[in-house]
Amino acid sequence: MGAIGTLGPNEPLIGQQGSRTALSTPALVLDLDRLERNIAYLAGYLGKAGHGVRPVAKIHKSVEVAKRQIEAGALGQCCATLAEAEVMADAGIPGVLLFSQVVTEPKIARLARLNARAEGLLVAVDDAAVVDRLAAAALEAGEPLRMLVDFEVGGRRTGLVAVDDALALARHIAGTEGAIYAGVQGYNGSFQREPDRDARRAEQERCTAPLAELCGRLTEAGLAPEIVSGGGTGTYAIDAANGLFTECQAGSYIFMDVNYADTPFEPDNPHPFETSLFVRTTVISARDEFAVTDAGIKELQREEFPPRVAQGAHPDSLYELVGDDMGRLTVPEGERLPQVGDALECIAPHCYQTLLLYDVYHCVRGDTLVDIWPIEARSQW
């Protein structure tokens, strides 16, 4: 057998009818039809509400996925790391928002250089001294840097807590050469998957009340925010109705994982998104009471809840991660237990944790492997 290509051992299967069932495992499988329907649905829903979407790139870390989101009307991509922002912007993705500050001199210099070559770059900030350093680097690189005031809305992460402090920072940005004041960010992901929609709405309204006050104060001061960025997959419908945010930072909606499986999103359409991301695994050992597969902690990532079986075994089966590269499957009484050589596909507990364990997506339409996409933005540098 020849050497494995850069896209892995499944590359020769691309385009072959029925090749999904022939994939060497473990394999990260992406159903493109479902992915595209998910992207189109959120874009259409928020578009009707006059609300933008700037999806979170850490969920997919893929230029190809980002391109499809942009083609459907997304404003850009939200990036957690400078490395993600560089990959996306250098691939021609516009409107990249780096939602966490960079504070070391090498990263500040990298960000300034990226800003000089990127289209519509934004960065969220919560410190006046960092603003000054970023602005100075941006001036040296030849392009002013657009900034959002990062405001804390209950997640206990980055962001200023006091409205007065956030207002002062907005004034500081607006008065600093090399910086452009563009608005505010207020994101809280701590309750996005709350299964009680009314409780989720009440919590989002409570947490964003200070943000609403800040936006009012900014407007009174002649600093009305062009951009109010925040919210996520769990609150897109709530936020679109409330009208505080101008754009949504949703991410998991494109894949849907166990984390969001039981979360109702809209009153009249609680589950509009389809699971599009799967881990395909093969049974390598079997006995009367359970089967062992080739996908364990290193293929699915251990979480507070286990993966769920989507294909190949009863959906109420229990899939446990019992080794770095082994899973254990037990089925309900009376149901067929998969045997050696059988394959099944699982829904990941957390999509963005699982994809970090892989180099590529195996893209399918129906039962056919149609392409293999690299996961380009996996670096944390």
N, C-alpha and C positions, 0 to 999 in steps of 0.2 A: 504493500500500500504506500502511496506517495505521501509527502509531507502535508500536514494540515495547513490549509490556507489561512490568511490573516483574519478571516471571518469565522474560523472554526470548522469543525468536522462536518457540519451540516450544510456548508456552502454548496456542494454539488447537488443538493436536493432542491435548490431554488427553481421554481417553475414546474416541478414535477407534480402531476395530479396525485392527491392523497399523501403528499410528503409530510404533512403534519404528524401523521401516525408513525412515520419512519425516523423522526428526529432522535439523534443521540441525546441522551439525558445525563445530568439535569440540564434543562433548557428554559430560558425565560421567553415566554411566548406572548406576543402582542397581537391581538385581533384588530386589524386595521379598520374593518367595517364598524365595529363597536366604538373604537377610539374616535373615529371621524363623526359618528352620530353624537357622541358625548360632547365633543368640541362644538359642533354645530348647535346643539341644544342650548348650552349655556350662553353662547354668543347671541343666539336669537332671543332668548328670554331676557337677558340684560339689555340687549339693544332696544327691545320694545319699551323698556322702562327708562331709556335714555341714560343707561348706566354702562360704564366701560368695564373691561376685564383686562388685567395685567397678570397673567397666570404665573404661578411659582415654578421656576425652572428646577428647583431641587427635587421636585416630584418625579421628573423624567430625565433630566440631565442630557437631553437629546436635541441636537439641532433640527433633525427631521420633524420631531414632535412640535418644537417651537415654530417652525415654518408653517405647519398646518394650523396652528393657533393664530398666527399672524394673518394667514390667508382668510381665516374665518372672521377677522375683524379685531383681534386682540391688539391692545395698545403697545404691547411689548412683552417683557418677561421680568419677573421679580427674581433676583438672585441673592442667595444667602452668603456667597463667598465671592471674592475678587476673581478667583479662577473661573467660576461659573460665568461671571460677567464678561470676562475676556473671551471665553469660548463663544458665547452667544453673540456678542457684538462683532467679533472678528469673522463670524459666519454671516454677517449682514443682517442680523436681527436688530431692528430698531427699538427704541424705547426701553432700554434695559434700566431697571431700578435696582441698585445695590442697597438692600434694606438694612444693612448693618454697617457701622462705621469701620473704616480702616484707620489705624492710628500710628503704625510704625513708618519710619521714613521710606524704606524700600517700597512698601505697599502704597503709600501716598504718591510716590513718584510713578509707580505703575498705573495707578488710577488716573493720574493727570494725563499720562500718555494715552491711556485708553480713551479718555474723554476727548482728546484732540482728534481721534480717528473714528469715533463712534457717532452714531446718529441718535440724538435725543437722550443721552445718558443722564441718569438721576442718581443721587445718593441721599440716604436719610442720615441726619446728624442730630446729636443731642448735647453738643459741647462747643462753646464758643471758641476755645483754643484750637480745637480740631478744625473748626470752620476756617480759622485764620491760616492754618497750615495747608489745608486743602486748597484754599483760594490762592495762596502764594504759589503753590506748585502748579495750579491750573494756569495762572498768569504766565509762568515760565514756559509752560508747554504750549501756550498760545491760544487757549480756548477756555472761557469762563465755565464754571461747573454749576449745573443746576442742583439745588438742594431742597429737601423736604425737612421740616422740623419733625423729629421723631417724638411722639407724645405717648406716654404710657397709659394704657386703657385697661389695666387689670391683669395683664399677663406676667407682671413682675420680671420683665426682661429689660431691653433697652428702652430709652425714651424718658423725657422729662415728665415729672408728676404734676407740678404746679402750673396752672394756667398762666400766671404772671411770668414764670420762668420761660415758658414756651413762647409767649408773646415777645419777651425780651430777645430771645434767640432769633425769632423771625425778623425783628428790627435789625439785629446785628448782621444777619445774612444780607438783608436788603441794602445795608449800608457798607458792605465790604466789597472792595474791588476784587474781581476774580470770582465772585460768587453771585449766583442768581437765585433769588427766592422764588420757589415754585409751588409751595403749599405745605401740606402736613401729612404725616403717616400716623395711623393709630391701629395697630393690629394686636388681637388677642386670640390665640389659638387654643386656650385651655379648655373650652367647652364646646368646640365646634361639632363634636360627635354626640352631644347630649341627646338621648333618645326622645325626651319629651320636648316637642317643638315649642310649646308655650313657655316652658321653663327656659329654653334656649333664647327665645325672643326677649323675654323679660331680663335675662342676664346681659344680653347684648345691649339692650336699651339702657340698663343701669350703668354698664361699663363705659358706654360712649357718651353719656350725658356730659361729662367734663369736656370731651372733644367737641361736642356741639357748642358748649360755652366758649371754648377757645376759638372756634371758627367765627362765632358772632363777634368776639372781641377783636379778632384780626380784621374783620370786615369794617368795624367801627374805626379801626386805626388806619384804614386805607391799605390794608394788606390782605384783602380777600383772597383765600387760597384758590388757585387755579385747579389744583389737584388735592383731593382728600382720599388717600389710599388706605385700604384696610379690608377687613372682612375676609371670609374664606368659603370653602365648600359648604360648611354647615350653616352659614348665615347669608348666602347670596340673595335668597328670596326675601329675607327679613330686611336686609340693608337696602335692596332695591326699592322696597315699599317705604322705608323710612326717609330716604332721600338725603341723608347726611353725607355719605360717601359719594364720590364721583366715579370710583372704580373699585373693582373687587380683586383681591389677591388669591382667588381660589386656585387649587392645585390638584387635589386628589380626585376631583370629578372626572378626570380623563380616564383613570384606571379603575377606581373603586376597589377597596380592599375590605378585609374583615373589620377593620377599624370603623368603617362607615356603613357596613352592611345593614345595620338596623336603625339607621338615622333617617327619619322622614324629613324631606326638604321643603315640600310645598303642601298646603292644605288639601288641594284637589288633585295633586300628582306627587305623592310622597316619595316615589322612587323612580325618577326620570332617567337616571344614568345606569348604564350596563357595565358589568365587570368586563374589562378588556385585557387585563394582565394576568397571566397564569404562570405557574412553575410546573413544567412537565417532568415527571419522574417515573422511574421503572422499578417494578418489584424485583428485588435481587435474592430474596429468600422468603419462604412461606412455611407455615405450620398450621395446625388446626385452628388455633385461636387468634393468630395475627399474621400480618405480612410485613416485611421490612423492605424499604425503598432506598434509592440512592440520593435522596434529598433530605438533608438534616439542617443543623444550625447554620452551616456555611452556605446553604442554598436558599434558606427561607427566613433566617434571623429569628432568634428566640424573643418572644414578646409576652405580654400578660395574657394573651389569648392565642389559641392554636390556629394554624391554617385551616381552611375549610375545603372539602373535596368538591370540585365542580364537575369533573368527568371521570369515568372509569371505575367508580365505586358508588355505593349509596350515599346521598348527600348528608345523611346523619352519621356517617362514619366518623370515627375519632382519629385524627392524624396528630401524632406526638413526635417531637424532635428528640430523638434518643441518642444522638451522636453528632459529631461534627458533620458527617456526610451520610447520616442514616435517619430515616423516619420510620415510625411504626404505625401501621394502620390496623384498626379493629373495626368491624362492621356490626350493625345491629343484628340481633339474633334472627336467624332465618334468611339473611341476605348473603349473596355470593361474595366470598373473599377472593380478591384478585390473586392470581398465581404468578409464579416466576415468569418473567418476560412480559407480563401485562403492564400497560402504562396507565397513568392517571394524571389529571391536571388539578392543581390546587390553587386556591385564592390566597394570596399572601396576607399575613396579619397586617403589616404596614408596607405599602407599595414602595415608599421611598427608602426604607431600610433594606428591603429585599433587592432592589435594582442595583444597589451599591456592591452586591456580591457577584455581579455579572459584568462582562465586557460588551455584550451585544444583546439586542432584541431580535428574536426570531419572529418576523412579521408574517402573519397568515391572513388569508381570506378564505373562509370556509375551512376545508381540509387541506389547503395547499400553502406551502411555504412560498411566499412571493418575493421576499427580500430579507436581508439581514442588516440591521442598522447598528453602528457602533454607539456606545454610550460615552460621548466625548467629554462630558464635564464632570468626571468622577474625581478629579484632583481636588484636594483641600488646600493647596498652596495659595 
